[in-house]
């Protein structure tokens, strides 16, 4: 029995050594073949790598050149904006720049105090105006005579970056002098559809090559009027009833206009109103604050 066991162990060990030897030789042979010979896929990958290595230096140089060109174009765009609007070009988010006043030791305390006081006074005035408006709304609701003013955008979509000069004293682009600007400019492409801001009746239509150019005036309830100036095309007629959102024409640069845009005005009982005060419900709070900022600080109008 002991002899048979030794024989079995001998054969088992011999077999194991044979298997290990074969495996080792196989691994060595595969390694040699892999180092000396390449498959078609490996050859293709190697060729692509060599091509990429040859292209990379020129691509890096072209990328750097594109970056320089973009920076130059951005600089030229800023110069053109300054020439047209006589103000600094808009940032990605103009309101975010206000953060520089906090955490900066380089700004004199006096300027910080002056800025804060001015902002506080303005906010107090705005709060008083809002409070008065809410009182008026509450009174109208109690009396059952509330008529909603024109509160929709006169364009299907608009962002603050396309908002130009608002109401106030602005630089006239033709005479380069300060003049009263009675509306807000929305800088859009020619033939952009212009929409009625609320239900109403078209009270005036004008076709002109001078002054306000092609224009439409719509009369709304409670004495409100909206005016749309420098239109490229007019699609309504005097006396026609229109619904909010109806296309009444398209933006253009008829009359005395520096570039294609929509000049939009809101009036009530012969009193000029700020159109931006009536569109806050049509945009996000952030977009609205940026639009107000742009309209206030853009120094040159488009008409």
KAHU-V74114 format. One record per residue. N is the residue number from 1. RES is the residue in three letters. PSI is psi in whole degrees, -180 to 180 (* if undefined). OMEGA is omega as a letter, one per 30 degrees, with the letter a starting at -180 (* if undefined). NEAR is the number of other C-alpha atoms within 8 Angstrom. Layout:
{{N;RES;PSI;OMEGA;NEAR} {N;RES;PSI;OMEGA;NEAR}}
This chain:
{{1;UNK;-45;l;4} {2;UNK;-36;l;5} {3;UNK;-41;l;6} {4;UNK;-38;a;7} {5;UNK;-41;a;8} {6;UNK;-37;l;8} {7;UNK;-43;l;8} {8;UNK;-42;l;8} {9;UNK;-37;a;8} {10;UNK;-47;a;8} {11;UNK;-37;l;8} {12;UNK;-45;l;8} {13;UNK;-41;l;8} {14;UNK;-43;l;8} {15;UNK;-43;a;8} {16;UNK;-43;l;8} {17;UNK;-38;l;8} {18;UNK;-45;a;8} {19;UNK;-45;a;8} {20;UNK;-39;l;8} {21;UNK;-45;l;8} {22;UNK;-44;l;8} {23;UNK;-43;a;8} {24;UNK;-45;l;8} {25;UNK;-36;l;8} {26;UNK;-45;l;8} {27;UNK;-44;l;8} {28;UNK;-44;a;8} {29;UNK;-41;l;8} {30;UNK;-41;l;8} {31;UNK;-42;l;8} {32;UNK;-45;l;8} {33;UNK;-42;a;8} {34;UNK;-36;l;8} {35;UNK;-35;a;7} {36;UNK;-43;a;6} {37;UNK;150;l;6} {38;UNK;144;l;8} {39;UNK;168;l;6} {40;UNK;-40;a;6} {41;UNK;-42;l;6} {42;UNK;-40;l;8} {43;UNK;-41;l;9} {44;UNK;-43;l;8} {45;UNK;-40;l;8} {46;UNK;-41;l;8} {47;UNK;-43;l;8} {48;UNK;-41;l;8} {49;UNK;-43;l;8} {50;UNK;-38;l;8} {51;UNK;-45;l;8} {52;UNK;-41;l;8} {53;UNK;-33;l;8} {54;UNK;-34;a;7} {55;UNK;-32;a;8} {56;UNK;-48;a;8} {57;UNK;-43;l;8} {58;UNK;-37;l;7} {59;UNK;-41;l;8} {60;UNK;-41;l;8} {61;UNK;-41;l;8} {62;UNK;-39;l;8} {63;UNK;-43;l;8} {64;UNK;-40;l;8} {65;UNK;-40;l;8} {66;UNK;-42;l;8} {67;UNK;-42;l;8} {68;UNK;-41;l;8} {69;UNK;-42;l;8} {70;UNK;-41;l;8} {71;UNK;-39;l;8} {72;UNK;-42;l;8} {73;UNK;-41;l;8} {74;UNK;-41;l;8} {75;UNK;-43;l;8} {76;UNK;-40;l;8} {77;UNK;-41;l;8} {78;UNK;-41;a;10} {79;UNK;-44;l;8} {80;UNK;-42;l;8} {81;UNK;-43;l;12} {82;UNK;-39;l;11} {83;UNK;-37;a;7} {84;UNK;-48;a;8} {85;UNK;-7;l;10} {86;UNK;41;l;10} {87;UNK;166;a;10} {88;UNK;141;l;7} {89;UNK;151;a;7} {90;UNK;145;l;8} {91;UNK;177;l;5} {92;UNK;-38;l;4} {93;UNK;98;a;8} {94;UNK;-30;a;10} {95;UNK;-24;a;8} {96;UNK;-23;a;6} {97;UNK;-18;l;7} {98;UNK;-18;a;7} {99;UNK;-16;a;6} {100;UNK;-17;a;7} {101;UNK;-5;a;8} {102;UNK;134;l;5} {103;UNK;15;l;5} {104;UNK;125;l;7} {105;UNK;-4;a;5} {106;UNK;-10;a;4} {107;UNK;128;a;8} {108;UNK;146;l;7} {109;UNK;-36;a;6} {110;UNK;-40;l;6} {111;UNK;-38;l;8} {112;UNK;-42;l;10} {113;UNK;-44;a;8} {114;UNK;-45;a;8} {115;UNK;-46;a;8} {116;UNK;-41;l;8} {117;UNK;-43;l;8} {118;UNK;-43;l;8} {119;UNK;-39;l;8} {120;UNK;-44;l;8} {121;UNK;-43;a;8} {122;UNK;-43;l;8} {123;UNK;-38;l;8} {124;UNK;-42;l;8} {125;UNK;-43;l;8} {126;UNK;-41;l;8} {127;UNK;-41;l;8} {128;UNK;-40;l;8} {129;UNK;-42;l;8} {130;UNK;-41;l;8} {131;UNK;-43;l;8} {132;UNK;-39;l;8} {133;UNK;-42;l;8} {134;UNK;-39;l;8} {135;UNK;-41;l;8} {136;UNK;-41;l;8} {137;UNK;-44;l;9} {138;UNK;-41;l;8} {139;UNK;-40;l;8} {140;UNK;-37;l;10} {141;UNK;-43;l;9} {142;UNK;-35;a;7} {143;UNK;-4;l;7} {144;UNK;28;a;6} {145;UNK;36;a;7} {146;UNK;122;l;8} {147;UNK;123;a;6} {148;UNK;129;l;6} {149;UNK;170;l;10} {150;UNK;105;a;11} {151;UNK;7;a;12} {152;UNK;157;l;12} {153;UNK;141;l;10} {154;UNK;3;l;10} {155;UNK;151;a;8} {156;UNK;-41;l;8} {157;UNK;140;a;5} {158;UNK;142;l;8} {159;UNK;166;a;8} {160;UNK;-25;a;10} {161;UNK;-18;l;7} {162;UNK;8;l;9} {163;UNK;125;l;14} {164;UNK;-147;a;13} {165;UNK;142;l;16} {166;UNK;-163;a;14} {167;UNK;154;a;12} {168;UNK;-171;l;7} {169;UNK;117;a;8} {170;UNK;167;l;12} {171;UNK;124;l;11} {172;UNK;128;a;13} {173;UNK;-19;a;12} {174;UNK;-37;a;6} {175;UNK;-7;a;5} {176;UNK;36;l;7} {177;UNK;162;l;7} {178;UNK;132;a;8} {179;UNK;157;l;8} {180;UNK;131;l;8} {181;UNK;119;a;11} {182;UNK;9;a;9} {183;UNK;-163;l;12} {184;UNK;138;l;17} {185;UNK;130;l;14} {186;UNK;115;a;12} {187;UNK;103;a;10} {188;UNK;168;a;10} {189;UNK;151;l;9} {190;UNK;143;l;11} {191;UNK;13;l;9} {192;UNK;130;a;9} {193;UNK;137;l;11} {194;UNK;133;a;13} {195;UNK;150;l;14} {196;UNK;131;a;14} {197;UNK;-16;l;12} {198;UNK;170;l;12} {199;UNK;146;l;11} {200;UNK;-168;l;12} {201;UNK;132;l;12} {202;UNK;114;a;16} {203;UNK;-18;l;10} {204;UNK;141;l;10} {205;UNK;131;a;11} {206;UNK;133;l;8} {207;UNK;117;a;7} {208;UNK;149;l;10} {209;UNK;1;a;9} {210;UNK;170;l;8} {211;UNK;-117;a;7} {212;UNK;-7;l;11} {213;UNK;-153;l;16} {214;UNK;126;a;17} {215;UNK;156;l;14} {216;UNK;135;l;14} {217;UNK;130;l;12} {218;UNK;132;l;13} {219;UNK;127;a;12} {220;UNK;179;l;14} {221;UNK;160;l;9} {222;UNK;28;l;7} {223;UNK;9;a;8} {224;UNK;142;l;13} {225;UNK;140;l;11} {226;UNK;141;a;14} {227;UNK;141;a;12} {228;UNK;110;a;12} {229;UNK;163;l;12} {230;UNK;37;a;18} {231;UNK;151;l;16} {232;UNK;-40;a;13} {233;UNK;144;l;10} {234;UNK;131;a;11} {235;UNK;16;l;7} {236;UNK;169;l;8} {237;UNK;160;a;8} {238;UNK;137;a;9} {239;UNK;-6;a;8} {240;UNK;135;l;8} {241;UNK;137;a;8} {242;UNK;150;l;10} {243;UNK;156;l;9} {244;UNK;131;l;11} {245;UNK;-5;l;10} {246;UNK;140;l;8} {247;UNK;117;a;10} {248;UNK;-9;a;12} {249;UNK;-161;l;13} {250;UNK;151;a;14} {251;UNK;150;l;18} {252;UNK;-151;l;16} {253;UNK;38;l;15} {254;UNK;155;a;14} {255;UNK;-153;l;12} {256;UNK;88;a;12} {257;UNK;136;a;10} {258;UNK;-30;a;9} {259;UNK;165;l;7} {260;UNK;131;l;12} {261;UNK;172;l;15} {262;UNK;124;l;15} {263;UNK;118;a;12} {264;UNK;130;a;14} {265;UNK;152;l;14} {266;UNK;130;l;13} {267;UNK;158;l;11} {268;UNK;118;a;11} {269;UNK;50;l;6} {270;UNK;11;l;5} {271;UNK;127;l;6} {272;UNK;133;l;9} {273;UNK;158;l;9} {274;UNK;115;a;12} {275;UNK;-30;a;11} {276;UNK;-20;l;9} {277;UNK;-9;a;7} {278;UNK;8;a;11} {279;UNK;7;a;11} {280;UNK;-26;a;11} {281;UNK;-9;a;8} {282;UNK;-6;a;8} {283;UNK;169;l;8} {284;UNK;157;l;8} {285;UNK;-40;l;7} {286;UNK;-44;l;6} {287;UNK;-40;a;10} {288;UNK;-44;l;11} {289;UNK;-37;l;9} {290;UNK;-36;l;12} {291;UNK;-42;l;13} {292;UNK;-42;l;9} {293;UNK;-48;a;10} {294;UNK;-44;a;14} {295;UNK;-35;a;13} {296;UNK;-41;a;10} {297;UNK;-5;l;8} {298;UNK;117;a;13} {299;UNK;-24;a;11} {300;UNK;133;l;13} {301;UNK;173;l;15} {302;UNK;1;a;12} {303;UNK;*;*;8}}
